[in-house]
């Protein structure tokens, strides 16, 4: 089972953070850096966001994801589930480019992956009982690292664009002043990650780009 540890920090600290990362001898680049774009879905009452703010032991998020600013690249639907401290992710290929997707009607009976989504009873209640719509787009530059069996991502230049009811806000894009490191590993490798956490010298905290983005457009109160 996968564990995720997030370490958000003020972007003014980036020189020290990158210096500490460079000091970890066995830490290697795992993948070329790229821009990550995610469009998050929720119902009109933002029930998914509220479940996450309340820290329910069983919660999830739904998003479309594509990489770099390449419009001819196919997109995926990702379902991120969390049960207590453990995370799970299901990915479904849309076989479509972002401009070819009807974002407002994505989760309808017409889509070929609909039957796959409702196999999970927890996800099914949101997909079938609620009218979920795109709420916010989050984009950032991501660096990828690996340390043995530990994966580390470093997200910078995070920005938020409103969708749905929020798209009528005066402010169309917000740049965040925080970056975030995220460690991803299996529970059995917990001892292996501790030495890296000590070198990074940041404190683990709850951090959700989706919730933080909503807070910038006054759609939620997110304290962390």
Residue pairs with C-beta under 8 A, 6 or more apart in sequence:
1 86
1 87
1 88
1 186
1 187
2 86
2 87
2 88
2 89
2 184
2 185
2 186
2 187
3 85
3 86
3 87
3 183
3 184
3 185
3 186
3 187
3 190
4 87
4 182
4 183
4 184
5 182
5 183
5 193
5 197
5 204
6 180
6 181
6 182
6 183
6 204
6 205
6 206
6 207
7 180
7 181
7 182
7 183
7 200
7 202
7 203
7 204
7 205
7 207
8 178
8 179
8 180
8 205
8 207
8 224
9 17
9 178
9 179
9 180
9 181
9 202
10 177
10 178
10 179
11 156
11 176
11 177
11 178
11 179
12 177
14 156
14 179
16 201
17 154
17 179
17 181
17 200
17 202
20 199
20 200
20 201
21 27
21 145
21 154
21 200
23 199
24 147
24 196
24 199
26 147
26 148
27 145
27 146
27 147
27 152
27 196
28 145
28 146
28 147
29 143
29 144
29 145
29 146
30 144
30 145
30 146
30 151
31 144
32 144
33 141
33 142
33 143
33 144
34 67
34 68
34 141
34 142
35 67
35 68
35 69
35 139
35 140
35 141
35 142
36 65
36 67
36 139
36 140
36 141
36 142
36 155
37 65
37 66
37 67
37 69
37 98
37 137
37 138
37 139
38 63
38 64
38 65
38 78
38 137
38 138
38 139
38 209
39 63
39 64
39 65
39 103
39 134
39 136
39 137
39 163
40 61
40 62
40 63
40 134
40 135
40 136
40 137
40 138
40 210
40 213
41 48
41 62
41 63
41 64
41 106
41 107
41 132
41 133
41 134
41 135
42 48
42 49
42 62
42 132
42 133
42 135
43 126
43 130
43 131
43 132
43 133
44 131
44 133
44 165
46 135
46 214
46 219
46 220
47 126
47 130
48 59
48 60
48 61
48 62
48 126
48 132
49 135
49 210
49 211
49 214
49 219
49 220
50 220
51 59
51 60
52 59
52 61
52 208
52 210
52 211
53 211
53 220
53 221
53 222
55 206
57 83
57 84
58 81
58 82
58 83
58 84
58 122
59 81
59 82
60 79
60 80
60 81
60 82
60 122
60 123
60 126
61 79
61 80
61 210
62 77
62 78
62 79
62 80
62 107
62 123
62 126
62 132
63 77
63 78
63 80
63 210
64 75
64 76
64 77
64 78
64 94
64 98
64 101
64 103
64 106
64 134
65 75
65 76
65 77
65 78
66 73
66 74
66 75
66 76
66 98
67 73
71 97
71 98
71 99
72 97
73 97
73 98
74 93
74 94
74 95
74 96
74 97
75 94
75 96
75 97
75 98
75 101
76 91
76 92
76 93
76 94
77 91
77 92
77 94
77 106
77 113
77 117
78 89
78 90
78 91
78 92
79 89
79 90
79 91
79 92
79 117
79 120
79 123
80 87
80 88
80 89
81 87
81 88
81 89
81 90
81 120
81 122
81 123
82 88
86 187
90 116
90 120
92 113
92 116
92 117
94 101
94 113
103 134
103 163
104 133
104 134
106 134
107 114
107 117
107 127
107 132
108 114
114 127
117 123
117 124
117 127
118 124
118 127
118 128
126 132
133 163
133 164
134 163
134 164
135 162
135 163
135 164
135 166
135 210
135 214
135 219
136 160
136 161
136 162
136 163
136 164
136 166
136 210
136 213
136 214
136 217
137 160
137 161
137 162
137 163
138 158
138 159
138 160
138 161
138 209
138 210
138 213
139 158
139 159
139 161
140 155
140 156
140 157
140 158
140 159
140 209
141 155
141 156
141 157
142 153
142 154
142 155
142 156
143 153
143 154
143 156
144 151
144 152
144 153
145 151
145 152
145 153
145 154
146 152
147 192
147 196
148 189
148 192
149 185
149 186
149 189
149 192
150 183
150 184
150 185
150 189
150 192
150 193
150 196
151 183
151 184
151 185
152 181
152 182
152 183
152 184
152 196
153 181
153 182
153 184
154 179
154 180
154 181
155 179
155 180
155 181
155 182
155 209
156 179
157 175
158 175
158 176
158 178
158 179
158 180
158 209
159 173
159 174
159 175
159 176
160 173
160 174
160 176
160 209
160 212
160 213
160 216
160 217
161 172
161 173
162 168
162 169
162 171
162 172
162 217
165 219
166 214
166 217
166 219
169 217
171 216
171 217
174 213
174 216
174 217
176 212
178 207
178 212
180 207
180 209
181 200
181 202
183 193
183 196
183 197
185 192
185 193
197 204
205 224
206 224
207 224
208 222
211 220
211 222
212 222
212 224
214 220
214 222
215 221
215 222
